[in-house]
Amino acid sequence: MKKQNYSNHKRYYIPHHFVFLPILLILIFIGIRNIYLSEENNLSWLLFTVAISCILYLTLMVRQHYALGNQNRIVRLEFKLRYFELFGKRTDPIEKQLTFDQISALRFANDEEFITLLQRALHDGLKGDQIKKSIQEWQADNERV
């Protein structure tokens, strides 16, 4: 597997992103096209297109909701554990000062960079994307959803 860094850390699920979703989009295109080309079945094609659009919408929303909600909980727990391992303290006061974007970005940093970037995030308001771009030794997270 290729070494993970800022430019390649996004992940795709081939059956979902490159098979199922394109098929739904093609079906929507076919439906819209046939609404205008098939005058006698205009209403049928309209209903077909609306139904496929609803399936597409629900597919995207449910998938995102469950996967990301679970992943966000895990990322927060990893942050708490890592903070406790490095500082020997609970994260309650620190975690309240950070956004989830910052917490999730810090997971890609090694321990030395984690400490430095955490301080910068707290004192300088470094945003998540800025934290990621500041990481010199990227710690890959190949298990995320």
MITOR-284654 format. One line per field, with one value per residue: z, x, y of N, C-alpha, C, O, CB in turn; residue in one letter; residue number from 1. Coordinates in steps of 0.2 Angstrom, whole numbers, plus 5000, padded with zeros to 4 digits. Each point is the difference from the previous one (the first is absolute). Glycine has a CB too. Layout:
REM residues N
nup: Z ...
neast: X ...
nnorth: Y ...
caup: Z ...
caeast: X ...
canorth: Y ...
cup: Z ...
ceast: X ...
cnorth: Y ...
oup: Z ...
oeast: X ...
onorth: Y ...
cbup: Z ...
cbeast: X ...
cbnorth: Y ...
res: A ...
n: NUM ...
END
This chain:
REM residues 145
nup: 5000 4990 5014 5005 4994 5003 4987 5007 5014 4988 5004 4985 5008 4984 5004 5002 4988 4987 5001 5005 4994 4984 5002 5005 4988 4989 5007 4999 4985 4997 5007 4991 4987 5003 5004 4985 4994 5006 4994 5006 5014 5004 5012 4998 5001 5014 5008 4995 5006 5014 5002 4997 5011 5012 4997 5001 5014 5007 4995 5007 5014 5004 4996 5010 5012 5002 4996 5009 5013 5000 4997 5013 5011 4995 5001 5015 5003 4993 5009 5014 4996 4996 5013 5009 4993 5003 5015 5008 4995 4999 4985 5013 4995 4986 4996 5003 4989 4988 4990 5002 4991 5012 5001 4985 5000 5013 4991 4991 5014 5001 5015 4994 4993 5013 5007 4988 4997 5015 5000 4986 5006 5013 4993 4985 5002 4994 4992 5003 4989 5011 5005 4985 4998 5014 4995 4999 5001 4989 5015 4985 5007 4990 5010 4992 4996
neast: 5004 5007 5009 4985 5005 4989 4998 4992 4989 4988 4997 4993 4990 5007 4985 4998 5007 4996 4984 4990 5003 5000 4986 4994 5006 4993 4986 5001 5003 4987 4990 5004 4998 4985 4995 5002 4995 4985 4989 4996 5010 4997 4997 5011 5012 4995 5001 5014 5005 4994 5006 5015 4999 4997 5012 5010 4995 5002 5015 5005 4993 5005 5015 5001 4994 5009 5013 5000 4994 5012 5011 4996 5002 5014 5005 4997 5008 5013 4999 5000 5013 5010 4998 5004 5014 5005 4996 4999 4985 4986 5002 4991 5009 5002 4985 4996 5012 4995 4989 4997 5012 5010 4997 5003 5014 5005 4999 5012 5010 5011 4995 5006 4987 4991 5008 4999 4985 4995 5007 4993 4986 5002 5006 4993 4983 5010 4985 5001 5009 5011 5001 5003 5011 5008 5002 5017 4992 4985 4998 4995 4986 5003 4987 4993 4987
nnorth: 4994 5011 5002 5003 5014 5008 4991 4987 5006 4997 4985 4999 4990 4995 4998 5015 5006 4991 4994 5009 5013 4995 4993 5014 5007 4990 5002 5016 4999 4991 5011 5012 4992 4996 5015 5002 4986 4998 5013 4985 5002 5018 4991 4989 5011 5007 4986 4997 5013 4998 4986 5005 5012 4990 4991 5012 5005 4986 4998 5013 4997 4986 5003 5012 4994 4988 5006 5013 4993 4990 5011 5009 4989 4998 5015 5001 4987 5005 5013 4992 4992 5012 5008 4988 4998 5015 5003 4986 5007 4992 5004 5008 5011 4994 4997 5015 5004 4990 5006 4985 5008 4997 4984 4997 5008 4992 4986 5006 5002 4987 5002 5013 5004 4998 5012 5010 4999 5002 5014 5004 4996 5010 5012 5001 4996 4986 5001 4984 5006 5004 4985 4995 5011 4995 4984 5002 4986 4999 4992 4993 5004 4984 5001 5014 4993
caup: 5000 5000 5006 5000 5001 4999 4994 4998 5006 4999 4999 4996 5000 4992 4998 5001 4996 4993 4997 5002 4999 4993 4997 5002 4996 4993 5000 5001 4993 4996 5002 4998 4992 4997 5002 4994 4993 5000 5002 5002 5007 5003 5007 5002 5000 5005 5006 5000 5001 5007 5004 5000 5003 5007 5002 5000 5006 5006 5000 5002 5006 5005 5001 5003 5007 5004 5000 5003 5007 5004 5000 5004 5006 5001 5000 5007 5005 4999 5003 5007 5002 4998 5005 5007 4999 4999 5006 5007 5002 4996 4995 5000 4999 4993 4995 4999 4996 4993 4995 4998 4995 5002 5003 4994 4996 5004 5000 4995 5002 5005 5007 5001 4996 5004 5006 4998 4996 5005 5003 4995 4999 5006 5000 4994 4997 4994 4997 4999 4994 5001 5003 4996 4996 5004 5002 4996 5000 5000 5002 4996 5003 4994 5003 5001 4995
caeast: 4996 5004 5000 4994 5002 4994 4997 4997 4997 4993 4999 4994 4998 4999 4993 4995 5002 5001 4995 4993 4998 5000 4994 4994 5000 4999 4993 4996 5001 4995 4994 4999 5000 4994 4994 4999 5000 4994 4994 4995 5001 5004 4999 5003 5007 5001 5000 5006 5006 4999 5002 5007 5003 4999 5005 5007 5001 5000 5006 5005 4999 5000 5007 5004 4998 5003 5008 5003 4998 5004 5007 5001 5000 5007 5006 5000 5003 5007 5003 5000 5005 5006 5001 5002 5007 5005 5000 4998 4994 4994 5000 4994 5000 5003 4995 4995 5003 5001 4995 5001 5004 5007 5001 5001 5006 5006 5001 5005 5007 5003 4999 5004 4996 4994 5001 5001 4994 4995 5001 4999 4993 4997 5002 5000 4994 5002 4995 5001 5004 5007 5004 5002 5006 5006 5003 5006 5000 4993 4998 4994 4994 4997 4994 4994 4995
canorth: 5006 5006 5004 5005 5007 5005 5000 4994 4997 4998 4993 4999 4993 4999 4999 5006 5006 4999 4995 5001 5007 5002 4997 5004 5007 4998 4999 5007 5003 4997 5002 5007 5000 4997 5005 5005 4996 4995 5004 4996 4997 5005 5000 4994 5002 5005 4996 4996 5005 5002 4994 4999 5006 4999 4995 5003 5004 4996 4997 5004 5003 4994 4997 5005 5001 4995 4999 5006 5001 4995 5001 5006 4997 4996 5005 5003 4995 5000 5006 4999 4995 5003 5005 4997 4997 5005 5004 4997 5004 5000 5005 5004 5008 5001 4998 5006 5006 4998 4997 4993 5000 5000 4994 4994 5001 4998 4993 4999 5002 4996 5002 5007 5005 5000 5005 5006 5002 5001 5007 5005 5001 5003 5007 5004 4999 4996 4996 4993 4999 5003 4995 4995 5002 5001 4994 4998 4993 4998 4993 4998 4997 4996 4996 5004 4999
cup: 5000 5006 5000 5002 4999 4994 4998 5006 4999 4997 4996 5001 4993 4999 5001 4996 4993 4997 5002 4999 4992 4997 5002 4996 4993 5000 5000 4993 4995 5001 4998 4992 4998 5002 4994 4993 5000 5003 5003 5007 5004 5008 5003 5001 5006 5007 5001 5002 5008 5005 5001 5003 5008 5003 5000 5006 5006 5001 5003 5007 5006 5000 5003 5007 5005 5000 5003 5007 5004 4999 5004 5007 5002 5000 5007 5005 4999 5002 5007 5002 4999 5005 5007 5000 5000 5006 5006 5003 4996 4995 5000 4999 4993 4994 4998 4996 4993 4996 4998 4994 5002 5003 4995 4997 5004 5000 4995 5002 5004 5007 5001 4996 5004 5005 4997 4996 5005 5003 4995 4999 5006 5000 4994 4996 4993 4998 4998 4993 5001 5004 4996 4995 5003 5002 4996 4999 5001 5003 4997 5004 4994 5002 5000 4994 4994
ceast: 5004 5000 4995 5003 4994 4997 4996 4996 4993 4999 4993 4998 4997 4993 4995 5002 5000 4996 4993 4998 5000 4993 4993 5000 4998 4992 4996 5001 4995 4993 4998 4999 4993 4994 4998 4999 4994 4994 4994 5001 5004 4999 5004 5008 5001 5000 5006 5006 4999 5002 5007 5004 5000 5005 5007 5001 5000 5006 5006 5000 5001 5007 5004 4999 5002 5007 5003 4999 5004 5007 5001 5001 5007 5005 5000 5003 5007 5004 5001 5005 5007 5002 5002 5007 5005 5001 4998 4994 4994 5000 4994 5001 5003 4995 4995 5002 5001 4994 5001 5005 5007 5001 5002 5007 5006 5001 5005 5007 5003 5000 5003 4996 4993 5000 5000 4994 4994 5001 4998 4992 4996 5001 4999 4993 5001 4994 5002 5005 5007 5004 5002 5006 5006 5003 5006 5000 4993 4999 4993 4995 4996 4994 4993 4994 5000
cnorth: 5006 5004 5006 5007 5005 4999 4994 4997 4998 4993 4999 4992 4998 4998 5005 5006 5000 4995 5002 5007 5002 4997 5005 5006 4999 4999 5006 5003 4997 5002 5007 5001 4997 5004 5004 4996 4996 5004 4996 4997 5005 5000 4994 5002 5005 4997 4996 5004 5002 4994 4999 5005 4999 4994 5002 5004 4996 4996 5004 5003 4994 4998 5005 5000 4995 4999 5006 5001 4995 5002 5006 4998 4997 5005 5004 4996 5000 5006 5000 4995 5002 5005 4998 4996 5004 5005 4998 5004 4999 5005 5005 5007 5001 4999 5006 5006 4999 4998 4993 5000 5000 4993 4995 5002 4998 4992 4998 5001 4995 5003 5007 5005 5001 5005 5007 5003 5001 5007 5005 5001 5003 5008 5005 4999 4996 4996 4993 5000 5003 4995 4994 5002 5001 4994 4998 4993 4997 4993 4998 4997 4996 4996 5004 4998 5005
oup: 5003 5004 4995 5004 4998 4999 4995 5000 5004 4997 5002 5001 4998 4995 4996 4996 4996 4994 4995 4996 4998 4996 4996 4998 4997 4995 4997 4998 4996 4995 4997 4997 4995 4997 4998 4996 4994 5006 5005 5004 5004 5003 5006 5005 5003 5004 5005 5004 5003 5005 5005 5004 5003 5005 5005 5004 5004 5005 5004 5004 5005 5006 5004 5005 5005 5006 5004 5004 5006 5005 5003 5004 5005 5004 5002 5005 5005 5003 5003 5005 5004 5002 5003 5005 5003 5002 5005 5006 4994 5001 4996 4996 4997 4996 4995 4997 4996 5003 5001 4999 4997 4999 5001 4997 4998 5002 5001 4996 5004 5000 5003 5003 4999 5001 5003 5001 4999 5001 5002 4999 4999 5002 5001 4995 4996 5004 4999 5000 4997 4999 5000 4999 4997 5002 4993 4995 5006 4998 5001 5005 4997 4996 5002 4995 4995
oeast: 5006 4995 5000 5005 4995 4994 4996 4999 4997 5004 4995 5004 4995 4997 4995 4995 4998 5001 4997 4995 4995 4997 4996 4995 4997 4997 4995 4995 4996 4996 4995 4996 4997 4995 4995 4996 4997 4999 4997 4996 5004 5005 5003 5003 5006 5004 5003 5004 5006 5003 5003 5004 5005 5002 5004 5005 5005 5003 5004 5005 5003 5003 5004 5004 5004 5003 5005 5004 5003 5004 5006 5004 5003 5005 5006 5004 5004 5006 5005 5004 5004 5006 5005 5003 5006 5005 5001 4999 5001 5003 4999 4996 4998 5000 4997 4996 5002 4995 5006 5004 5005 5006 5004 5003 5005 5006 5003 5005 4997 4998 4997 4999 4997 4995 4997 4998 4996 4995 4997 4998 4996 4996 4998 4999 4996 4997 5006 5005 5004 5006 5006 5004 5006 5006 4999 5002 4998 5004 4995 5001 4996 4997 4995 5002 4996
onorth: 5000 5000 5003 5001 4997 5000 5000 4994 4997 4997 5004 4996 5003 5004 5001 5002 5004 4999 5003 5002 5004 5003 5001 5003 5004 5003 5001 5003 5003 5001 5001 5003 5003 4999 5001 5003 4999 5000 5002 4999 4999 5000 5000 4998 5000 5001 5000 4998 5000 5001 4999 4999 5002 5001 4998 5000 5001 4999 4998 5000 5002 4999 4998 5000 5001 5000 4999 5002 5002 4999 5000 5003 5001 4999 5001 5002 4999 4999 5001 5002 5000 5001 5002 5001 4999 5001 5003 4999 4997 5006 5005 5003 5005 5004 5001 5003 5004 4998 4998 4995 4997 4998 4996 4995 4998 4999 4995 4999 4996 5006 5004 5006 5005 5005 5004 5006 5005 5004 5005 5005 5004 5004 5006 5003 5001 4996 4999 4996 4997 5000 4998 4996 5000 5000 5000 4997 4999 4996 5003 4997 5003 4997 4998 4997 4999
cbup: 5003 4984 5006 4999 4999 5008 5002 4991 5003 5001 5008 4991 5015 5004 5007 5016 5014 5008 5006 5012 5014 5004 5005 5013 5011 5003 5008 5014 5007 5004 5013 5013 5005 5004 5014 5010 5005 4995 4987 4984 4991 4987 4993 4989 4984 4989 4995 4987 4985 4991 4992 4985 4987 4994 4989 4984 4990 4994 4986 4985 4990 4992 4985 4985 4991 4992 4986 4985 4992 4992 4985 4988 4995 4990 4985 4992 4996 4987 4987 4996 4994 4986 4990 4997 4991 4986 4987 4995 5010 5009 4997 5012 5015 5009 5008 5014 5014 5001 4995 5005 4997 5004 5009 5002 4996 5005 5003 4996 4995 4990 5000 4998 4990 4996 5004 4998 4991 5001 5006 4995 4994 5004 5008 5005 5010 4998 4997 5006 4996 5001 5010 5001 4996 5002 5011 5009 4999 4992 5010 4986 5012 5000 5004 5011 5014
cbeast: 4985 5002 5012 4987 5017 5012 5013 5010 5012 4993 5012 4999 5002 5015 5008 5004 5008 5010 5011 5006 5010 5016 5010 5005 5012 5014 5007 5008 5016 5012 5006 5011 5015 5011 5009 5011 5015 5009 5006 5001 4997 4992 4986 4988 4995 4990 4985 4992 4995 4988 4986 4994 4992 4986 4988 4995 4989 4985 4991 4996 4989 4986 4994 4996 4986 4987 4994 4996 4986 4988 4994 4990 4985 4990 4992 4986 4985 4992 4990 4984 4987 4992 4987 4984 4989 4993 4997 5012 5007 4991 5006 5000 5004 5012 5005 4999 5003 5016 4992 4984 4987 4993 4988 4985 4990 4991 4986 4986 4999 5010 5003 5012 5009 5002 5009 5014 5008 5004 5012 5013 5005 5005 5010 5014 4999 5015 4988 4984 4985 4990 4987 4984 4986 4989 4990 5004 5014 4994 5011 5007 5003 5014 5013 5005 4997
cbnorth: 4994 5001 4994 4990 5001 5008 5007 5004 5009 5015 4993 5013 4998 4993 4988 4994 4999 5004 4988 4990 4999 4997 4987 4993 5000 4992 4988 4998 4999 4989 4991 5001 4996 4990 4999 5005 5001 4990 5006 4999 4990 5007 5005 4994 4997 5008 5000 4995 5004 5007 4996 4995 5006 5003 4994 5000 5008 5000 4995 5004 5007 4997 4997 5006 5004 4994 4994 5003 5002 4992 4996 5004 4997 4991 5000 5004 4995 4994 5005 5001 4991 4996 5005 4998 4992 4998 5005 4997 5012 4989 4987 4989 4997 4993 4987 4993 4999 4998 5014 5002 5010 5015 5007 5003 5011 5011 5003 5003 5016 4989 4984 4989 4992 4983 4987 4991 4989 4984 4990 4993 4985 4985 4990 4996 5009 5004 5012 5001 5004 5012 5005 4999 5006 5010 4996 5013 5001 5012 4999 5000 5007 5003 4995 5012 4997
res: M K K Q N Y S N H K R Y Y I P H H F V F L P I L L I L I F I G I R N I Y L S E E N N L S W L L F T V A I S C I L Y L T L M V R Q H Y A L G N Q N R I V R L E F K L R Y F E L F G K R T D P I E K Q L T F D Q I S A L R F A N D E E F I T L L Q R A L H D G L K G D Q I K K S I Q E W Q A D N E R V
n: 1 2 3 4 5 6 7 8 9 10 11 12 13 14 15 16 17 18 19 20 21 22 23 24 25 26 27 28 29 30 31 32 33 34 35 36 37 38 39 40 41 42 43 44 45 46 47 48 49 50 51 52 53 54 55 56 57 58 59 60 61 62 63 64 65 66 67 68 69 70 71 72 73 74 75 76 77 78 79 80 81 82 83 84 85 86 87 88 89 90 91 92 93 94 95 96 97 98 99 100 101 102 103 104 105 106 107 108 109 110 111 112 113 114 115 116 117 118 119 120 121 122 123 124 125 126 127 128 129 130 131 132 133 134 135 136 137 138 139 140 141 142 143 144 145
END
